[in-house]
Every structure is written in C-alpha cells, then in structure tokens.
C-alpha cells in the first residue's frame, strides 16, 4: 500500500500561476506538498494536485483513494494526472 505523509508545515494550499502567452490564457494551479514512501531510505517529496478552494489535507498519513487510479492506453495502472484524492490511512475506499 502506498503511504503518503503530510507534515504540519505542509498543510497549506500552494497557488502557482502561469502568465498568459499569445493566445493562451493565464492559468492558476493549486497543489500541496506531501511525501511518498516508495521503499527507499527516505520518503520522496511529491506535489498533490488540488482544486481551487479545496481545503488542504491536514498533517497525517494517507493513501491514494481507489478513484485516483486509471488504466492507461497500454493497459497499465497509473495515478490520474488531475483529480487525485488521498484518504487517511486505514480508511475504507
């Protein structure tokens, strides 16, 4: 089971903006820093995609919700690029 940890200092929503360029409008992205335990000695920093106005995840241990996975064009399992949801570790999907 993939384990993700949010530390107290990372329980904030980060807003990142890209300026308009030519005919492309400006975009704003929202994310939260977390750490994934992938089997190495230390967890790896990741960025969780968030929605505008979404409350940041509180400090704690999480795992991806089953709705966060998709089957790609080659039949492989992967995490969605957008719309990922994490749930407290031990919660039922």
C-alpha positions as CSV (number, residue, x, y, z in Angstrom):
1,X,0.0,0.0,0.0
2,X,1.4,3.4,-1.0
3,X,1.8,5.6,2.1
4,X,1.8,9.4,1.8
5,X,2.6,11.7,4.7
6,X,1.6,15.3,5.1
7,X,3.7,17.1,7.7
8,X,2.2,20.0,9.7
9,X,4.3,22.6,7.9
10,X,2.9,21.4,4.5
11,X,-0.8,21.6,5.5
12,X,-1.2,24.6,3.2
13,X,-2.5,25.1,-0.3
14,X,0.1,26.5,-2.7
15,X,-1.1,28.6,-5.6
16,X,1.0,28.8,-8.8
17,X,0.2,31.0,-11.8
18,X,1.3,31.0,-15.4
19,X,1.1,34.2,-17.3
20,X,-0.9,34.5,-20.5
21,X,1.2,33.8,-23.6
22,X,0.0,34.8,-27.0
23,X,-3.5,33.3,-27.5
24,X,-3.2,31.0,-24.4
25,X,-4.9,32.4,-21.3
26,X,-3.3,32.7,-17.9
27,X,-3.7,29.6,-15.7
28,X,-3.6,29.0,-12.0
29,X,-2.7,25.7,-10.4
30,X,-3.2,24.6,-6.9
31,X,-1.1,22.0,-5.1
32,X,0.1,20.7,-1.7
33,X,3.4,19.3,-0.8
34,X,3.5,15.7,0.7
35,X,5.9,12.8,0.9
36,X,5.5,9.4,-0.6
37,X,7.2,6.3,0.9
38,X,8.4,4.3,-2.1
39,X,10.6,1.8,-0.3
40,X,13.8,3.8,-0.1
41,X,15.6,5.0,3.0
42,X,13.7,8.4,2.9
43,X,10.3,9.5,1.6
44,X,10.2,11.4,-1.7
45,X,8.6,14.8,-1.9
46,X,5.6,15.0,-4.2
47,X,3.0,17.6,-5.1
48,X,-0.6,16.7,-4.8
49,X,-2.8,18.5,-7.4
50,X,-5.6,20.4,-5.7
51,X,-8.8,22.2,-6.8
52,X,-9.4,25.9,-6.3
53,X,-10.9,26.4,-2.9
54,X,-10.2,22.9,-1.7
55,X,-9.1,22.7,1.9
56,X,-5.5,21.4,2.2
57,X,-5.0,18.0,3.7
58,X,-4.2,18.0,7.5
59,X,-1.0,16.6,8.8
60,X,-1.1,12.8,8.9
61,X,-0.7,9.6,7.0
62,X,-2.7,8.9,3.8
63,X,-3.1,6.5,0.9
64,X,-4.5,7.2,-2.6
65,X,-8.2,6.6,-2.9
66,X,-9.2,3.9,-5.4
67,X,-10.8,6.6,-7.6
68,X,-7.3,8.2,-8.1
69,X,-6.1,5.4,-10.4
70,X,-6.7,4.9,-14.1
71,X,-5.7,2.3,-16.7
72,X,-3.6,3.9,-19.4
73,X,-3.7,3.3,-23.2
74,X,-1.3,0.3,-22.8
75,X,-3.3,-1.4,-20.1
76,X,-1.0,-0.2,-17.2
77,X,-2.2,1.2,-13.9
78,X,-1.2,4.7,-13.1
79,X,-2.3,7.7,-10.9
80,X,-4.6,10.2,-12.6
81,X,-2.8,13.4,-13.5
82,X,-5.7,15.5,-12.2
83,X,-8.4,14.6,-9.6
84,X,-6.2,12.6,-7.3
85,X,-7.7,12.1,-3.8
86,X,-6.0,10.8,-0.8
87,X,-7.7,9.3,2.2
88,X,-6.5,8.8,5.8
89,X,-4.5,5.6,6.1
90,X,-6.8,2.8,7.3
91,X,-9.9,4.3,5.9
92,X,-12.1,2.2,3.5
93,X,-12.2,3.2,-0.2
